Amino acid sequence: MYADEFSIYAGNANRPLAERICRYLQTDIGAVEVFQFANENIFVRVMENVREQDVFLVQPTSRPVNQSIMELLIMIDAFKRASAGRITAVIPYYAYGRSDKKDQPRVPITARLIADMLTVAGADRVLTMDLHQGQIQGFFSIPVDELTAVNLLAAHVKKKKLEDIVVVSELGFAKKARNFAEILAAPLAIVEKRRVGNQDKTELMNIIGDVRGKVAVIIDDEVDTAGSLMEAVGALEAEGATAIYSLATHGVFSGSALDRINASPITEVVVTDTVPFPAGADDSRITVLSVAPLIGEAIRRIHRGESVGALFSSEVEMVEEMTFWTEEAEPADAPEPRDGEVNPVRISAG
């Protein structure tokens, strides 16, 4: 049994998100040192007593990916040796998720390797969001709660009151895209593509569905180099789409992704803050929605032993409302939400 309180700590991968989560939960972020020596060895020291506490470690495995992973593993080990009652790794973005099967001879299944490393380090459960493939949950021998930003993104689109929408997705994200399309009461079109080699290049094969004269809303789990996104945008333009929006949970924006977006006819790109927006980047067409209330509510429910799945079934409207609150407008001494209420968060890019 762990103490009747929980603590939230963060590594260096996305501390602003951890601070927003704490703000939603009306609590302070825990004190922990996480830094790198000159020889690139990572050091972690827990600065307060966590014995028998329910501990949540917020650390997406985003850029720099390998450093973020090692920080998380060492943090888990440090809290385990500090006798924390339960350790939940809160991983908003799960790196190496694309390596989830042997699709070529003599290649690793790195998504499984990361899962094994987290378990061996001492994590008792994992809280994550929009994995590249849902079956990655099965790589873990500990409980995994996978949240989704589909409802938040759908609420953002609904607020715009767009007409003649068609939801566009690739085959790998089709199941969640179908749910997204149902929320918007819109038809679904599928982008058929093939990945070429191992260099983040794709070859567009076909668009299955009618997009002519419609507003195309592309939905995916992440925007990385934006190469496949640009392929889809070009095909949609050729098929007669009148406007194009791109929505994704994770805005990775590697390489020249932002330059590609700037040079494209996309009306708006919407992502969440699971991954920090690149420093110094600024694009008026990019909107960043915060998942802090959603993760915060999941943390509260995990600690209390309540249903997390209810956030996406009986309480969908509550989740959608999280989109429409401006963080700066919330007073610092705001009272804790009553049962059934939430404080949604919205932030701007840059």
C-alpha positions in Angstrom: 0.0 0.0 0.0 1.2 3.5 -0.8 0.5 6.7 1.2 -2.7 8.6 0.6 -1.0 11.2 -1.5 0.8 11.4 -4.8 3.7 13.4 -6.1 4.6 14.5 -9.6 8.2 14.8 -10.8 9.7 15.7 -14.2 12.9 15.2 -16.2 14.2 17.7 -18.7 12.3 16.5 -21.8 9.2 18.6 -21.3 9.1 20.3 -17.9 6.6 22.9 -19.0 4.0 20.2 -19.6 4.7 18.7 -16.1 4.2 22.2 -14.6 0.8 22.6 -16.4 -0.3 19.1 -15.1 0.6 20.2 -11.6 -1.3 23.5 -12.1 -4.4 21.6 -13.2 -4.1 19.3 -10.1 -3.4 22.3 -7.8 -0.2 20.8 -6.6 3.5 21.7 -6.7 6.0 19.8 -8.9 8.3 17.7 -6.8 12.0 18.5 -6.2 14.5 16.3 -8.1 17.9 17.0 -9.6 18.4 15.6 -13.1 21.5 16.7 -14.9 24.4 15.5 -17.1 28.0 15.5 -16.1 30.8 16.7 -18.5 31.3 13.1 -19.5 27.6 12.8 -20.5 26.7 10.6 -17.6 23.3 11.4 -16.2 22.8 12.0 -12.5 19.5 12.0 -10.6 18.9 12.9 -6.9 15.4 12.9 -5.3 15.4 16.0 -3.0 12.5 15.0 -0.7 11.0 12.0 1.0 8.9 9.8 -1.2 8.7 6.7 0.9 5.5 4.7 0.2 4.2 7.6 -2.0 2.3 7.2 -5.3 4.9 8.8 -7.7 4.3 10.0 -11.3 7.3 10.7 -13.4 6.5 13.0 -16.4 9.1 12.4 -19.2 8.2 12.1 -22.9 11.0 10.3 -24.8 11.4 13.2 -27.3 14.4 15.1 -28.6 17.1 14.4 -27.5 15.5 10.9 -27.6 18.2 8.7 -26.2 19.1 11.2 -23.4 15.4 11.5 -22.5 15.1 7.7 -22.3 18.1 7.4 -20.0 16.9 10.2 -17.8 13.6 8.4 -17.3 15.2 5.0 -16.6 17.6 6.5 -14.1 14.8 8.5 -12.4 12.8 5.3 -12.1 15.7 3.6 -10.5 16.3 6.5 -8.1 12.7 6.5 -6.9 12.6 2.8 -6.5 15.7 2.9 -4.3 14.1 5.8 -2.4 11.3 3.3 -1.5 8.4 5.0 -3.5 5.2 3.0 -3.0 4.3 3.0 -6.7 6.1 4.5 -9.7 4.1 5.4 -12.8 6.1 6.5 -15.9 4.0 9.2 -17.6 5.3 9.1 -21.2 3.2 11.5 -23.4 5.3 10.6 -26.4 6.7 7.1 -26.8 9.8 7.0 -28.9 10.9 4.1 -31.1 7.2 3.3 -31.6 7.6 2.7 -35.3 9.9 -0.2 -34.7 7.1 -2.5 -33.5 7.6 -5.5 -35.7 10.2 -7.3 -37.9 9.3 -5.9 -41.3 12.8 -6.5 -42.7 15.3 -9.3 -42.1 17.6 -8.9 -39.1 16.1 -5.8 -37.6 15.2 -5.1 -33.9 11.8 -4.6 -32.3 12.9 -1.5 -30.4 9.5 -0.6 -29.1 9.6 -3.9 -27.1 13.1 -3.2 -26.0 12.1 0.2 -24.5 9.2 -1.5 -22.8 11.5 -4.1 -21.2 13.9 -1.5 -20.1 11.2 0.5 -18.3 9.9 -2.6 -16.6 13.4 -3.8 -15.5 14.2 -0.3 -14.2 11.3 -0.6 -11.8 8.2 1.2 -13.3 5.0 -0.2 -11.9 2.7 1.2 -14.6 2.8 3.4 -17.7 0.6 6.3 -18.8 1.0 7.3 -22.4 -0.8 8.9 -25.3 -1.6 7.9 -28.9 1.0 5.2 -29.4 2.1 4.6 -33.0 0.4 1.2 -32.9 -2.0 0.1 -30.1 -0.4 -3.3 -29.9 2.7 -1.8 -28.2 0.7 -2.0 -25.0 1.1 -5.7 -25.2 4.9 -5.4 -25.1 4.6 -4.5 -21.4 4.1 -6.9 -18.5 2.9 -4.0 -16.4 -0.4 -2.1 -16.7 -0.5 0.5 -19.5 -3.1 3.3 -19.8 -3.1 4.8 -23.3 -4.9 8.2 -23.6 -5.9 9.8 -26.9 -6.1 13.4 -28.0 -8.7 12.6 -30.7 -11.5 14.2 -28.7 -9.5 17.3 -28.0 -8.6 17.7 -31.7 -12.2 17.0 -32.7 -13.5 19.7 -30.4 -11.1 22.2 -31.9 -12.4 21.4 -35.4 -16.0 21.5 -34.3 -15.5 25.0 -32.8 -14.6 26.2 -36.3 -18.0 25.1 -37.7 -16.4 24.0 -41.0 -18.8 22.7 -43.7 -18.4 19.7 -46.1 -15.6 18.1 -44.0 -13.9 14.9 -45.0 -11.5 13.2 -42.6 -8.3 11.9 -44.2 -6.0 9.3 -42.6 -3.5 6.7 -43.5 -4.2 3.0 -42.9 -2.2 2.8 -39.7 -4.3 5.4 -37.9 -7.6 4.4 -39.5 -9.3 3.0 -36.4 -8.8 6.2 -34.4 -9.6 8.3 -37.5 -12.9 6.5 -37.8 -13.8 7.6 -34.2 -12.7 11.1 -35.1 -14.9 11.1 -38.2 -17.9 9.8 -36.1 -17.5 12.7 -33.7 -17.5 15.2 -36.6 -20.2 13.3 -38.4 -18.0 13.4 -41.5 -17.0 10.7 -44.1 -13.6 9.1 -44.0 -11.0 8.9 -46.8 -7.9 6.8 -46.6 -4.4 7.7 -47.9 -2.7 4.6 -49.2 1.1 5.0 -49.0 4.2 2.9 -48.9 7.4 3.7 -46.9 10.5 3.6 -49.1 13.6 2.2 -47.3 14.5 3.5 -43.8 15.1 7.2 -44.6 11.7 8.7 -43.6 10.6 8.7 -47.3 7.1 7.6 -48.4 5.5 7.0 -51.8 1.8 8.0 -52.1 -0.1 5.2 -53.8 -3.8 6.4 -53.8 -6.5 8.3 -52.0 -9.5 6.1 -51.3 -12.7 8.2 -50.9 -14.3 11.3 -52.3 -12.5 14.6 -51.3 -13.5 16.8 -54.3 -15.1 20.1 -53.2 -14.6 19.3 -49.5 -12.5 20.6 -46.6 -9.9 17.9 -45.9 -8.9 17.3 -42.3 -5.9 15.1 -42.1 -5.5 13.2 -38.8 -2.5 11.2 -37.7 -0.5 10.3 -34.6 2.4 12.6 -35.3 4.0 15.1 -37.7 7.7 14.2 -38.0 9.6 15.5 -41.1 6.2 16.4 -42.7 7.3 14.5 -45.8 4.4 12.1 -46.0 2.1 15.0 -45.0 3.2 17.0 -48.0 2.6 14.0 -50.2 -0.9 13.8 -48.9 -1.5 17.5 -49.3 -0.3 17.4 -52.9 -2.7 14.5 -53.7 -5.6 16.2 -52.0 -5.0 19.4 -54.0 -4.9 17.3 -57.2 -8.2 15.6 -56.2 -9.9 19.0 -55.7 -10.0 19.6 -51.9 -11.0 23.2 -51.2 -9.0 23.6 -48.0 -6.6 21.4 -46.0 -6.1 21.1 -42.2 -3.6 18.9 -40.5 -4.1 17.5 -37.0 -1.8 15.3 -35.0 -1.2 14.4 -31.4 2.6 14.7 -31.5 4.3 17.7 -33.2 7.8 16.3 -33.5 8.8 18.6 -36.4 12.1 17.1 -37.3 14.6 18.5 -39.9 12.9 20.9 -42.3 9.4 20.0 -41.3 8.4 23.6 -40.4 9.9 25.0 -43.7 7.8 22.4 -45.6 4.7 23.5 -43.7 5.4 27.2 -44.3 5.7 26.6 -48.0 2.5 24.5 -48.2 -1.1 25.5 -48.8 -2.2 24.0 -45.4 -4.6 26.3 -43.6 -3.7 25.2 -40.1 -1.6 22.6 -38.3 -2.9 21.5 -34.9 -0.8 19.5 -32.5 -0.6 19.0 -28.7 2.2 19.8 -26.2 3.2 16.1 -25.7 6.5 17.2 -27.4 7.9 20.7 -26.8 7.5 23.1 -29.7 11.0 23.7 -31.3 12.7 26.7 -29.6 12.7 29.8 -31.7 10.2 28.5 -34.2 7.1 30.5 -34.9 4.4 29.9 -37.3 1.0 31.6 -37.1 -0.6 28.6 -38.8 0.4 26.2 -36.1 -1.8 25.8 -33.0 -0.7 23.9 -29.9 -3.3 22.5 -27.6 -2.3 21.3 -24.1 -3.1 17.8 -22.9 -2.2 18.7 -19.4 -5.8 18.6 -18.1 -6.3 15.2 -19.7 -3.1 13.7 -18.3 -3.8 15.4 -14.9 -7.3 13.9 -14.8 -5.9 10.5 -15.6 -3.3 10.8 -12.9 -6.0 11.7 -10.4 -8.1 8.7 -11.4 -5.2 6.3 -11.3 -4.3 7.4 -7.8 -7.9 7.1 -6.7 -8.4 3.7 -8.4 -11.1 5.1 -10.7 -11.7 4.4 -14.3 -9.5 6.1 -16.9 -11.4 4.6 -19.8 -14.5 6.6 -18.7 -12.7 9.7 -20.0 -13.3 8.5 -23.5 -16.8 7.0 -23.1 -19.4 8.4 -20.7 -17.5 11.6 -20.2 -16.5 12.5 -23.7 -18.1 16.0 -23.5 -16.0 16.7 -20.4 -12.8 15.9 -22.3 -13.8 18.0 -25.3 -14.3 21.0 -23.0 -10.6 20.9 -22.1 -9.8 22.5 -25.4 -11.5 25.8 -24.8 -9.7 27.2 -21.7 -6.9 29.7 -22.0 -4.2 29.0 -19.5 -3.3 32.6 -18.9 -6.8 33.4 -17.9 -6.9 31.0 -15.0 -6.0 32.7 -11.7 -3.1 31.2 -9.7 -5.3 30.6 -6.7 -8.2 29.0 -8.5 -10.1 26.4 -6.4 -9.8 22.8 -7.2 -12.5 21.6 -9.7 -15.5 19.9 -8.2 -16.2 16.3 -9.2 -17.1 16.2 -12.9 -15.5 19.6 -13.7 -12.3 20.2 -15.5 -10.1 23.2 -16.3 -9.1 22.9 -20.0 -5.9 24.3 -21.2 -5.0 25.9 -24.5 -1.6 27.4 -25.4 -0.2 29.0 -28.5 2.8 27.9 -30.6 6.1 29.4 -29.9 
